[in-house]
Amino acid sequence: MSESLQQVAQARTASVVELAQELIRRPSRGGIDDYRPVLTLLEDWLTARAVPHRRLHGEAGELVGLLVEIPGGRPGSWWTLDACMDTAPYGDETAWSFPPTSGDVVDGWLLGRGAADSKLAAAMFCHIAADLAHRARTLRGGLAVLLDVDEHTGGFGGARAYLADGAAARPAGVMIGYPGLDEVVVGGRGLWRATLAVHAPSGHSGARKTVVGAISRAAHLVRLLEAAELPGTDRASGFPLPPKLSVTSFHGGQGFSVTPDRCAMNVDIRTVPTFDAHDAETLVRKAVAELDAELPAPTPTEVTPVASWPPFRLTEDEQPAAALLNAAAGAGLTVRAKTAGPSNIGNLLAGEGIPATAGFGVPYEGLHGIDERARLADLPTVYAVYQQAVLDLLQAD
């Protein structure tokens, strides 16, 4: 990595932090807060620096993000930097040792919800776009920066609007600015999710005749699901994690005197290349069939799939993983390629055939929990790594 690039990164640090502070001070909790204040702040910042950008809107016309577009002067592929502008909820605010919207810097840490995920990355990516806008004619293809909301809701409205936008160049790859200095996330397990509705005749809890209610039937189904045999890690596939099944929600009944006629549950199955969405659905429907055979009810148990994302994993020589790993090594960092257990926006992109990295950034604490904060000492290095990776991609033949 060139000394001049490191100097540029060092010079941008104060401005990146200042922008991130102002972003943190504008609440943007997914599904809770109005996103316009935080996106308007970014619009004003980009406009003042003549960085080309436009709004993205969802199917209902709602504002779901901003898209920066820096076209190069020569033909080539487009690459995207992505950082979400909405955040997780605060949780118990009384448990925080500082306000969730603090934005202060204390002992080298940037404090507040979004400091780690992902307002600091958004501020950094905006600065990188501003840097490259001045030299765009020398570059191949183009750089997009996606500043999306509706990410923490699981709806991914901003990302979906970007992918559906016919005016946007389809990216050859995406680098997502989740935090963490020691790893470049190059993959993640997929998921298959469904709601299950278990039925039974209702009855009075005090009646002489015993009624096997919906809750009892649903509890038996939970046992069947948790006893189902899942394959272990298949090292031959190159994917380092096994599948995983979780019952994540269970609702039924009201009061005390009635055994309910319906109980609903949510099932989340994390998938891998050797145990995909079809296998997950087959497993669940087999357990449901077993329940309905062992404990019959007038109405069969209903299975309603609600989401399915494929697993993904890039090899270390695939782009954009290779560019990011090489740039990190060039900055003197020792990082490893990681396949994450939780799914992320990289899975959504994988479903569209777009390769993605989903994490490399500053060290952090309290992500999605209390006292979220990001360490700033490594910010210049992270900035330089991303800028070097982007330059390598945009200058490649």
N, C-alpha and C positions, 0 to 999 in steps of 0.2 A: 504494500500500500504506500502511495506516495506521501511524502512529507507535506506537500501542499494540500492534499485532501484532508489530512489530519488537522492541519491548521484551520481550514475552512470549518471543519466540524467543531473545533474548539471555539471558534469565533461565533458560531450560531447558537451555542449552548444557552446563553442568557436569554436570547429571544425565544427559543423553544420553550424554556421553562416558564417564561412570562405568559406565553400563549396558553400553555397547559394549565397554569394557575387560573386564568380567567375561564377556561373551559370547565374546570372542576367546580368553580363557584357558581355555575349555572346548572342546577339539577336537571338530569335527563334520565331518570330511572325508567327502564323499559316498561311500557304499558301503564305508567303512573304519571309522569311529567310531560308537559308540552315540550316537544323537541325544537320548536322554532327558535327560542333564545340561543341555544348552543350552536345551532346551524347558522343563524344570522351572524353571530360573532365570527364564525369562520368565513362566511361570505364577505363580510366587511374586511377581514384581514387579507383575503385573496384578492379582492377588488383593489385594495390600496397598493398592492404589489403587482398589479396587472397580470395575475396568474389566471389563465382562462378556466372557467368553471361554469357549471350549470346545475340546476336543481333536478332531482329525481322524484317522481311521484308514483304512488301505488295505484292499484286498480280503481280505488275509490277517489283518486285525485289527491290523497293526502301526501304531505311532504315526508319522504322517507330517506333523504340523503342528498349529498352533493357529489358531483363527479368532476374532478379536475382532469383535463385532457391536454397533454403537451405533445403535439405531433412533431416527429423528427423531420429533418430535411431530406432524408433518403429512405427508400423502401425498406421494409423490415417488419418484424413482429412487434406487437404491442404487449407490454407487461404492466401489471397492476400492483400497486401498494394499497393495502386495505386496513383501515382501523375503524372500529365501531365507535359511534358517538353516544349511544345509550349505555346505561350501566345497570348493574345489579341493584336491587333494593338496598336500603340501609340496614334492615334488620332492627335490632334493639338499639336505638340511638343512645340510650342511657349507658350502654356498655362501652361506647366509644370514649377514648381519652381525649379526643378532639372532635370538632364538628365534622360531619361527613362532607360538607362543602367547604372545608377549610381552605385548601389551595396554598397553605403556607409551606415554607421550606424550613425545616428544623433539623439541625445536626446532619445536613446533607440529604435529608429525605423529603420528598414531595408528598404532602399529606392530603388524603381525601378520596372519596369514591370516584373511581375512574383514573386515579393516578397510575395504577398498574394496567387496568383493562378499561379503555385503551386510549385515554385522552392524551397522555404523553406521546404515545406513538403517532397519534393523529397530528399533533403539533410538529413532530419531527418530520413526518411525511410531507406536510404542507411546505416546510422549509426546503426539503429536498426538491420538491416540484418547483419552487421559486428559483432555486439555484440552477436547475436544468433548463428552465424556460429561457434563460439568457444565452444558452448554447445549443438550443434545439436543432438548429440547422445542421450541426455536425453529427447528429445522431441518426441511427436507423430506427424505423418503426415509430414507436411512441410510448409515452408513459402516461398511465391513468392513475389517479389516486381516488379511491372510493372511500367516502366518509359516510358510512351508513348507520341508520338507526333501525329499530325493530329487530335487533339481534338477540338481546337478552330475553325477549319474549319467546324466542324459538320460531318466530314467524319469518325472520330474515327478509323483511319487506324491502329494505334498501338493496340488498344483494340481488334479490329476485328482480327488482325493477331494473337494475343495471344489466343483468343477463337478458332481460326481455327487451331492452332498448335497442331498436333497430339502427339508431344513429350512432351507437357506441361501437368502436372497434372491438371485436372479440379478442380477449387476451390469450396469449400463448401460455401464460402462467400468472399466478398471483402469490404475493408474499404478504401474509397477514401479521400484523404487528402485536401479537400477544407477547407478554413479557417472559423473562427468563434468560440468563446470560450463558448458561452452560450447555444449552441444547438448542438444536434446530429441529423443530417438529416437522417430520416429513410424512407422517401418516397418522391414521386414527381408525379405531373400530367403527363400523357402521352401526345402524340401529334398525330395528323393526318394533313398532309400537302399536298397541291395540287396546281398546276398551272391551271388557267382557261384561255382559249382563246375564246374571244368574237368576232364574225364576223359581217360584214355588207357590203352592196355595198359601194364602194368608190365614191366620187364625188367632184366637185369643190365647195369650200366654198362660192363662189360668185354666184353660179347658181340660177336660179329662182326657180327651184324645190327643195324643202326641202328634205334633205337626213338625216335619222336618222343614224348617223355614229356609228362606233364601240365604240368610247369613250363614247358617250351618252348611248348606250346600256349597256356598262360595268359599268357606273356610276349608272344606275338603278339597276344592279345586286348587286352592293355594298350596296345600300339601302335595297334590299331584304334580303341580308345576315345579315346585322346589325339589321334588324327588326325581324329576326327569333328568336323564343322563345327557350331559353336554360333552362334546369332544374336548380334549385338552389342546394344548398348543401343538400345532403341526409345524415343526421346524423346517420340514422339507418345502413348505409353501413360501418360506421366507418372511412370514408374518409372525411377529414375536409374541402375540397375545392370544389367549383363548376367548371363546364367546362367554357371555354372562347373562343370566336371567334375573330380573328383579320385579317383584310386585310392588308398585310405587304408590298405589292409592286404593282405598277400600271403603265403600260407602253403602249403607243400607239401614233402613228402619228409622223409627222415631218414637220417642217415649218408651214405655215399659210394657204396655198391656197387649201389644199386637206383635206377632211374629210376621215380619214383612214378606211381601210377595216378590220383591226384587232387590238385588244387591249388585252393585257395579264395582268393578276394579279396573285398574290400569296395569298393563304389563309392558315392561321395557326389556328388550333383548338386544344386547350388543353383539353385532355380527362380525365375522371375519371371512376371508375369501373361501375357506373350506366349510363354512357354516353360514349360508347367506340368508336373505330375507325369506326365500321360499322354504328353507329348512326351519327357520324360526316359526313361520306360520303353521307348517306341518306339525311341529312339536306341540304348539298350543292347541290346535284343533284335535290332535290325538288325545290330549289330556281332557279336553271338553267332552269328547265322545265317551271317554272312560267314565267321567262324572255322570253323564246322562244315562249311561247303562247301569251304573252301580246304584245311583240315587235318582230314579226317574222322576220327572216332573211334567205337568201338562204342556209346558212351553219349553222348547229346547233352549239351551244356552246360546246366546248370540255373541259372535266375534266380529268386531268392527275395526279393521285396520285403520290407523290414523296417520302413520308416517313411516317412511322407509328410506334410508340413505345407505349407499354402499360404503364398505370400508375402502380405504385408499392407502397407498404407500409408494413413495418415490424411492428409487435407488439413489445413492449418493452422487451418481454421475448424471442424473436427470435434472433438467432445468425446471424451475428456478432453484432447486435445492443445491445444485452444484455451485452456482454463482454465490449463494449466501454462505455456504460452507467454506468455499475458497477465500472469500473476502474476510471471513472471520479468522481463518488461519493466517491470512496475510497481515491481520492486525495483531497477531501474536496470541490469539485466544485458542484455548483447547476446548472444542465443543464436540458433542456427539450427536449423531442423527437419532431421533427418538420417534417411536410410534406411540401415540397417546391412547390411553384407555378411554377417556371421554370422547364423544364425537364433537365436531366443531364445524365451522363454516367450510372448512376444507372438504368435508363430506358432501356438502351441497354442490360445491364446485366439481368434485369428482363425478357426481351424477351427470354433470354437463360435459364431462370429458376434459376438464380444465385442471392441470396439475397445480398444486398449491403447497406452500409451506405454511405452517400455522403456529409459529412461535419462535421468536428470538428477540430479546429485548433486554431491558435493564433488570437487575435483581429487584425483588418485590416481597412484600408481606401483606397478609390480610385480604388476598384476592377473594371477592364475593363474601368476605366475612367482616369482622370489625377491624377498625384501625388500618384500613387499606393505605399503603404507602409504597413509593418507588424510590430506589436509591439513585441519586443523580451523579455519583462519581464516575460511573461507567457510561453516562450518556454520550459524551463525545466519541467514544469508541464505537458504540452501537450506531450512532449517526453515520460515522465514516464507513462502517461495514455495509450498511444499507445503500449508501450512496455509491460505494465501489461496486456492489453487486448490480445495481441498476445500470451503471455505466458499462460494466462488462456485458450485460445483456443487450444494451442498446447499441453497442459498438461491434457486436459480434457479426461476422459475415453470415 
